[in-house]
Amino acid sequence: MNKITKNIDEVTIRFAGDSGDGMQLTGGQFTTATAFVGNDLATMPDYPAEIRAPAGSLAGVSSFQINFGATEIRTPGDKSDCLVVMNPAALKVYLKNLREGGSIIANADNFADKNLRLAGYESNPLQNDSLGRYQVYAVEISKLTQNALKDLNLSPKIVDRTKNFFALGLTYWMYNRPMEPTLKWIREKFAGKEDIIEANTRVLKAGHAYGETTEIFTVRFEVAPAQLPPGRYRSITGNEATAWGLMAAAKRANLELFLGSYPITPASEILQELSKYKNYGVKTFQAEDEIAGITSAIGASYGGALGATNTSGPGLALKTEAMGLAVMLELPLVIIDVQRGGPSTGLPTKTEQADLLQAVYGRNGEAPIPVFAACSPTDCFDTTFEASRIALKYMTPVIVLTDGYIANGAEPWLIPKISELPDLSPTFVTNPEGFAPYKRDPQTLARMWAIPGTPGLEHRIGGLEKENITGNISYDPDNHHLMITTRGEKINNITNDIPLAKVVGDESGDLLVVSWGSTYGAVHNAVETKRNEGLSVSHLHLKYINPLQKNIGEILSNFKQILVPEINLGQLIKILRDKYLVDAVGFNLVRGLPFSAVEIEEKIDEMIKRG
Amino acid sequence: MNTIPIYTTKDFQSDQDVRWCPGCGDYSILAQTQRVFPELGIPKEKVVFVSGIGCSSRFPYYMNTYGFHGIHGRAAAIASGLKIARPDLSVWVATGDGDGMSIGGNHFIHACRRNIGLKILLFNNQIYGLTKGQFSPTSLQGQVTKSTPFGNIDHPFNPLSLALGAQATFVARTLDRDPKHMQTVIKRAAAHNGTAFVEIYQNCNVFNDGAFELWTEKDSKDDNVVVLENGKPLIFGKNKDKGIRLNGFTPEVVSLTDGKYTTGDLIVHNEKDSMLAFILAGMSGIPNLPRPVGVVYAVEKPTYEQLMQSQIDEVATKKRTGDLEKLFNRGETWEVK
């Protein structure tokens, strides 16, 4: 049969089904095969907050989206080009996310009475004309799976569990992905269970063959390898990258890593990940609450470890007082906030950027803390490493902001050489001669780090105001003012230690879009699109929120208009207006979802038109 | 080999002025601690005092060791992180009934449960002193304080029972007015492997003066306090003429002179008996029963930090010392040329 192959630059596929349909696994395998081909990619899982929502229900839908291409990929994709659905609920939930004219591959066997009813369909959408705007492939995936395995004598339950491999095989055919990485994975994963290996292998191949031989599939797509910087790559999620960033920093600082933590969505994976590495100089402490999570980390830092704690918004609120203590004690500490929808319990599994002001300002008294934000899953590694560097060098707590979107999302990571990462080794004071707990480095204003166990340096620190240099308790009014300003100056000094900000696009023009955190990819794509259309628009992305880089004010002054898109009601914009007196305009959508590039593009058009 | 210098009490006194109210029971606790420390055989630089907030929590400033004055209630959590990171240190927590039983109650019970090697000294004065006289979680029911002008309606915690319920492995009580006894108990706590909890009856002469009079003053003490000694029967009274026996599971006071009971009928203290420990702790607050002081319970159990270290050793033996570079390159990777 004649099949046409089309070359395309970029594709977004979403696999969606019931929580029990193995969609995360399917997506993960597709990702590995795609990385194998050499495409750039970004992925995003989306799963229900409920652990076991009823089968077939809308609440129980789990999905995995992957965006891959021959060019640089910065987001898991806005709308999908192809939607694979294992049941009607999955179709119902994600159809709105499919682009006009996109493909739907549906397991027709699951579009029966009960499942249709659970999804709220009155009639079968695969059989009426409601999907006329899409390319629909209704495939009897369950039956075809059963046929492929009928001579194997497996229980119907086990047979049913392999059907996701049929869908995977079919998409491998459609997008011309190699089956070998998955076949290898099956052999390793199910080693010793020959019947399961045989079943999964057969079903994967059956799916692939179905695409090859059936007449309904006439087109397959080819996505050429992307031009990525050379080196060894792996796929990594934001939370993994954060955990590894901490480990790399501790390694390069020659310190033990201590993580004090309390489970909270979507940050728990960082604790889980680090708890695996007992033999890497990592100690994890699952504390009784968020407060003990941070205070134990402060105790560990006091003892000479790299103390860290991780949490999400509600937990950051609970850690507030202890963060102030760390400011006063001037001890290194890395605080990771994987932001989620708020306020209160909010939307635990959804993404948001609404903790920015909490991170920058949310403490009693004048308690400045550096705040850095990661912009992508792999950037979580760099940002956490950078935060550790600053924490150790300036003897200060540092907050790292990530969010649910990049924490769970994954992308290829150019694996760094540990030995090529900067040396972060701190100097512990050992000489009692001239020692004073609050004596400072004249350059950085960081105080000395003297750890218990060092003879002759016995001293006391605490949350009461310190006398300059001696660290004794002091109620002196002028001393208090001096200490407040010194602590502030120390944080401001960090601007001398971080690179200048760079604008993408022209250094001046009609419009500058300023972003921070996980909106990076969407904003970057939108600005690129608009620049290609000839609009005078540039992009400034901020990793350093506090302190801001030295040249931000100058950059902002070179543009007629400034747009600040944020997944909150306008938080960075408050800081920019406050610091630089600029008439910036916010673009704020708080839906628990990342921005799409199209939304930003529309806003850019609107701003440029208005002039 | 480094030998531990010979210390005197002075070596443990810092250069800071002590700022408790004159007559405060805290002075005695500080004095006994400073007296005992030279005998513990621990190098001074290995000692850390961690505290929260309250009168008691000023303690670290006055000890010439490493000291950490934390935030309200969190001393046990700070100290836990320190002890886990640095098992070589001797980590002490100075806390009060408000700091340790109220705002820090959660950290306290979890430290006990984990058996982290912390020595927790609870300065119990049954009142909030530093905030000037509100009731605390150990204040008595009916107690009139600044925030309970019509009498306290809360039921008080019994710190010993709380610690036992939280599975502490060392639970003791001592009195600010009995220096010798306190020294003995502090030494025992220091020697204990794991969480050691010491409740110290401490008089707040400004906001709750005389709260423990019955058990600390010469005239009444002997008839109202039973001093626990391991392996010995529970005898008390000015003339050593009274004892405690168990009637079923209920302790009762019996006379040793009326011919009905002899020493052989009395409870013999056994520090390792957890059931007995609950009974002894429960004697507090029951009218007509003397207050037990001394080591109520002391058993050896692996400590949190020991268990963590053996897990680290086990994993390191099985998987060798981790190589980060190898970890990063493990699993599914691919080369871009």
Interface residues (C-beta under 8 A of the other chain):
Chain A: T32 A35 F36 G38 P181 L228 P229 P230 G231 R232 Y233 R234 S235 W244 M247 A248 K251 E256 F258 G260 Y277 K278 N279 Y280 G281 K283 F285 A287 E288 D289 I291 A292 T295 S296 A297 I298 G299 A300 Y302 G303 G304 A305 G307 E321 A322 G324 L325 I415 P416 K417 I418 S419 P452 G453 T454 P455 G456 L457 E458 H459 R460 I461 G462 G463 L464 N472 I473
Chain B: S14 Q16 P43 K44 E45 K46 V47 V48 V50 S51 I53 P60 Y61 N64 T65 Y66 G67 F68 H69 G70 I71 R74 A77 I78 A79 S80 G81 L82 K83 I84 A85 R86 D88 L89 N106 H107 H110 M308 Q311 I312 V315 A316 K319 R320 T321 G322 L324 E325 L327 F328 N329 G331 E332 T333 W334 E335 V336 K337
